[in-house]
Amino acid sequence: STQSTGETLSQVKREEFRGLLELDKQIRSYHVSVNPYTWFTMDAIEDSWQNLLRTVKERDLRIEKETLRQAQNEELRRAYATQANKFHEWLQLTKSQLTNTKLGLEEQRDLISRKHDEIKKRRAVLKEIEELSSHLEQAMVFDNKYTTHSALTLAQQWDQLNEFTRRMHHTVQDQIEALSRTGVDEDELKEFTLMFKHFDKEEEEEDKQDDEDGNESS
C-alpha cells in the first residue's frame, strides 16, 4: 500500500539520518564547529527531516481518507441501485398484472383494490430510495453504473401507476353498477361491446371511402 511505501521510505532515510548524526557527533568531538565542505548544518538537516516526516504522514492520511470516501460512495451506489432496480421491476410487473388480466369485472375490481393497497404501501420503499439518492447527492456522486433509474423517474412512475389504478378501479366499479342497473349479463355486455366496435370500424371505413370518392370527383 501507499502507507507501507511511506514507512519503507522513512526507514531507509532514518538509517541515513542516524548516520549523519553519528558523523556530526564525531566531528564535534574534534571541536570542529564549521565544515568547509557543506553549507548544511545538522540542525538544518534535522528540521528538513522532521518536515519530510510530517509531509509523508499528511499525504498518507489524505490518501487513506480518500480511499475510505470512495469505498463509502461505492457502497452507497450499490445500495441505491439494488433498491431502485427492484422497485422498477415491481412497477413493471404490477402494471402488467393490471393490464393483462382476463378476469371478470368483480374479480378485476378485487385485484385492482389489492394492488392499489400494495401500491400505497410501497410508497415507504420509494421514500427509502429517495433518501439514498439524497445521500448520494450530498456526497457529490452523480454517476451510478449499477442502475439507470433515478429517484425522480421512479417517483413519477409510482404516481402514474397509483393514478392509473385509481381510475381503473373507478371505471370497473362503474361498469359493475351499470350491469346491476340494466340487468345485462357481463358476457352480453362484452358481446355488445365487440359488436359496437365492429360496426364502428365499418362505419369509419365507409366514411373514409366516401371521402376518397369525394376527392376523386372534385
C-alpha positions in Angstrom: 0.0 0.0 0.0 1.0 3.7 -0.2 1.3 3.9 3.5 3.8 1.0 3.7 5.8 2.7 0.9 6.0 5.8 3.1 7.0 3.7 6.0 9.7 1.9 4.0 11.0 5.3 2.7 11.2 6.7 6.3 13.1 3.6 7.5 15.7 4.0 4.7 16.1 7.7 5.3 16.1 7.2 9.1 19.2 5.0 8.7 20.9 7.7 6.6 19.8 10.4 9.2 21.2 8.3 12.1 24.5 8.0 10.1 24.6 11.8 9.7 24.0 12.2 13.5 26.9 9.9 14.2 29.2 11.7 11.8 28.2 15.1 13.3 28.9 13.7 16.7 32.4 12.6 15.7 33.2 16.0 14.0 32.1 17.8 17.2 34.3 15.6 19.2 37.3 17.2 17.4 36.0 20.6 18.4 35.2 21.5 14.7 32.3 23.9 14.5 32.4 24.7 10.8 32.5 22.2 7.9 34.2 23.8 4.9 32.7 21.1 2.5 28.9 21.9 3.0 26.6 24.8 3.9 24.1 22.5 5.7 24.3 22.3 9.4 23.0 19.3 11.4 20.3 21.5 12.9 19.0 22.5 9.4 19.1 18.8 8.2 17.2 17.7 11.3 14.5 20.4 10.6 14.2 19.2 7.0 13.9 15.6 8.1 11.1 16.4 10.5 9.3 18.4 7.8 9.6 15.4 5.4 8.2 13.0 8.0 5.2 15.3 8.6 4.6 15.7 4.8 4.7 11.9 4.2 2.3 11.3 7.2 -0.1 14.0 6.0 -0.1 12.6 2.4 -0.8 9.1 3.7 -3.7 10.3 5.8 -5.1 12.2 2.8 -4.9 9.0 0.6 -6.4 6.9 3.4 -9.3 9.4 3.8 -9.9 9.5 0.0 -9.8 5.7 -0.3 -12.4 5.4 2.5 -14.6 8.1 0.9 -14.5 6.3 -2.4 -15.3 2.9 -0.7 -18.3 4.5 1.1 -19.5 6.1 -2.2 -19.3 2.8 -3.9 -21.3 1.1 -1.2 -23.9 3.9 -1.5 -24.1 3.3 -5.3 -24.7 -0.4 -4.8 -27.3 0.1 -2.0 -29.3 2.6 -4.1 -29.1 0.5 -7.3 -30.3 -2.6 -5.6 -33.4 -0.8 -4.2 -34.0 1.2 -7.4 -33.8 -1.8 -9.7 -36.1 -3.9 -7.6 -38.6 -1.1 -7.3 -38.6 -0.6 -11.1 -39.2 -4.3 -11.7 -42.1 -4.2 -9.3 -43.6 -1.3 -11.1 -43.4 -3.1 -14.4 -44.8 -6.3 -13.0 -47.7 -4.6 -11.3 -48.7 -2.7 -14.4 -48.5 -5.9 -16.4 -50.7 -7.8 -13.9 -53.3 -5.0 -14.0 -53.5 -4.6 -17.8 -53.1 -8.2 -19.0 -55.9 -9.7 -16.9 -58.8 -11.8 -18.4 -60.8 -11.8 -15.1 -64.4 -10.9 -14.7 -65.4 -7.4 -13.6 -65.8 -8.2 -9.9 -62.6 -10.2 -9.9 -60.9 -7.3 -11.6 -62.2 -4.9 -9.0 -60.9 -7.1 -6.2 -57.5 -7.4 -7.9 -57.3 -3.7 -8.5 -58.2 -3.0 -4.9 -55.4 -5.3 -3.6 -52.9 -3.8 -6.0 -53.9 -0.3 -5.0 -53.3 -1.1 -1.4 -49.9 -2.6 -2.3 -49.0 0.5 -4.3 -49.8 2.8 -1.4 -47.7 0.6 1.0 -44.8 0.6 -1.5 -44.6 4.4 -1.0 -42.4 3.7 2.0 -39.9 1.8 -0.2 -39.8 4.8 -2.6 -39.1 7.1 0.4 -36.0 4.9 1.3 -34.8 5.2 -2.3 -35.2 9.0 -2.2 -33.2 9.1 1.0 -30.4 7.1 -0.5 -30.5 9.4 -3.6 -30.2 12.4 -1.2 -27.1 10.8 0.4 -25.5 10.3 -3.0 -26.2 13.9 -3.9 -24.7 15.1 -0.6 -21.6 13.0 -1.3 -21.5 14.7 -4.8 -22.0 11.3 -6.5 -23.9 11.8 -9.7 -22.9 8.6 -11.6 -24.0 5.1 -11.0 -23.0 2.3 -13.3 -25.3 -0.2 -11.4 -28.7 1.4 -12.4 -30.3 3.7 -15.0 -33.3 4.6 -12.7 -33.3 7.9 -10.9 -35.3 8.6 -7.8 -37.3 11.3 -9.6 -38.2 9.0 -12.5 -39.3 6.2 -10.1 -41.4 8.7 -8.1 -43.1 9.8 -11.3 -43.8 6.2 -12.4 -45.2 5.4 -9.0 -47.5 8.5 -9.2 -48.7 7.4 -12.6 -49.3 3.8 -11.5 -51.2 5.0 -8.4 -53.4 7.3 -10.5 -53.9 4.6 -13.2 -55.1 2.1 -10.6 -57.4 4.6 -9.0 -59.0 5.4 -12.4 -59.1 1.8 -13.4 -61.0 0.9 -10.1 -63.5 3.7 -10.7 -64.1 2.5 -14.3 -64.6 -1.1 -13.4 -66.9 -0.2 -10.5 -69.0 2.0 -12.9 -69.3 -1.0 -15.2 -70.4 -3.3 -12.4 -73.0 -0.8 -11.3 -74.3 -0.3 -14.8 -74.8 -4.0 -15.2 -76.6 -4.1 -12.0 -79.0 -1.3 -13.1 -79.7 -2.7 -16.6 -79.7 -6.4 -15.7 -77.4 -7.1 -18.7 -75.2 -10.1 -18.3 -71.4 -9.4 -18.4 -70.9 -11.8 -21.3 -73.8 -10.0 -23.2 -72.1 -6.7 -22.4 -68.8 -8.0 -23.9 -70.6 -9.2 -27.0 -72.4 -5.9 -27.4 -69.1 -4.0 -27.0 -67.4 -6.2 -29.6 -70.3 -5.7 -32.0 -70.3 -2.0 -31.4 -66.6 -1.8 -32.1 -67.1 -3.9 -35.3 -69.9 -1.6 -36.6 -67.9 1.5 -35.6 -65.0 0.2 -37.6 -67.1 -0.5 -40.6 -68.6 3.0 -40.4 -65.2 4.5 -40.2 -64.1 2.6 -43.3 -67.3 3.8 -45.2 -66.6 7.4 -44.2 -63.1 7.0 -45.4 -64.2 5.6 -48.7 -66.8 8.4 -49.1 -64.0 10.9 -48.5 -61.8 9.3 -51.1 -64.7 9.2 -53.7 -65.4 12.8 -53.0 -61.8 13.8 -53.5 -61.6 11.9 -56.8 -64.8 13.6 -58.2 -63.7 17.1 -57.1 
